[in-house]
Amino acid sequence: MSRFLKLLGGLVVALTVATTAHAQSQSSPTLARIKQEGVVRVAMADSPPSQSKNPATDQWEGYNVDMANDLAKVLGVKLQIVDSTWATLIPGLLANQYDICMVDMFATPERAQTVVFTDSYNRLGYSFLVRADSPFKKWEDLNDPSVTIVTLSGTSGEPFVRQHLPKANMRSIVSDNNYAPHMEVMNGRADAHITDHVNNVLFMKNNPAAKLRTIPEGEPLLNATGLAYAIRPGDPHFHAFLNTWIRYIADSGQAQDLRKKWFGY
């Protein structure tokens, strides 16, 4: 009887080890690395008020910075923000330079062919920034060979212009300064700039002497699309965890509090 119990005990131990190993093999490699190293690596690219560096402190702040801090808290690890640009966000993610892109990125079908998007955490639309004295009344008026539309390289405004305003001259700027294209319009070096409406409104608010306006000036905005975070393909557990966390943030009212804090609505 004693020998039988020993054999049974050995079988239980072996089964437990095999089950644990199987569970670990089915778990998230990203979560496993984060837990092992005690740090979650989050990419940020300048775009206030979602995320930007405070010039006085050289520290990141904004809606997604608060979200990233909460994510690290939930995971029980430290937050490491990796400086990036809009042009290098996705290449850096695919090169495993960070675990997640937490920026105000539009979840578009074009980008979804390369990365995996979480559920949307917010929703924004485009507008065009133009000078107040410009002759353009509707955004369709920009579809002309004499018009120069400036974009920030790597942003979803580029395919929008190519698709809907093919006659216009599009010029992309590679810069870590999110407001570089706005400055081109303000200084008369471009006729228009396309970006999310909040970004344009904030620039006009901070530069009242610039005499600028948007097309359209308010709702309905162009191509209203969900904003989402991006991760590498091939990790469904990490994807499911992030979606659960985003829903929890929304259901708890925390997301609404952050919108009021950073976006004013």
C-alpha positions, 0 to 999 in steps of 0.5 A: 500500500505504501509503495502504491501511495508513493507511486501515486504521489509521484504521478501527481507531482509529475502531472502538476509540473506538466500542467504548470509547464503547459500553462506557462507555454500558453501564457504571454511572453510579453507579460512574462518578460515584464514580470521577470525584468520588473519594467514595462517599456512604453513608447511615447511620441510628442502630441499634447495633450495626450503625451508630451515632454514638459520643457521645464522638467524634461518629463513626459506628461499627458493623458497617456502618461497617466494611463501608462503609470496606471498600467505599470501599477496594475502590473506591479512593475516600474514604468520605462518611457522610451522616447520615439517619433511618429515616423519610428514608433511602429518600426521600433515596436516591431524591433522589440525596443518597447512593449507597447506604443501608448500614443494617440494613434488612430487604429486604421486598417493600414496600420492593423496589417502590421501591428495589433491594436487594443480596443479604443480608449478614445475617439478623435477626428481630423481637421485641417489647419489653415490661415484665417485669411485663406480662401478655403471654405471646405476641405475639398477645396484643398484638392488642387495642384497649387495647394501644399499640405504639410503632414508629420511623417508617419501619421495617419494624415498622410494616407488620408491626403493621398486618398482624398486629395490626390491633386494636392502637393503633400509634403511630409516632415520628419521631426520629433516636434509635433508642432513643426507642421503647424509652424509651416502653415503659420509662417506661410510655407504651407497652405494646410496641415492635417492632424487630430482636431484637439491638436489643432485647437490647442495650437491655435489657443497657444498662438492667438496672434497667428490668425489661424482656423480649422476646416471644419471648425467643429463637429462633425470632424473628418474621418472620426476614428478610435484611438488605440494602443499598439503591440506586436502580433503573436501575443493574444494573452497580452492583447486580452489583458490590455483590453480588460484593463482598458474596459476596467478604466472606462467602467470605473470612471477613471477614463472620463476623469482623465479626459476632463483633466487633459482634454477638457471634456 
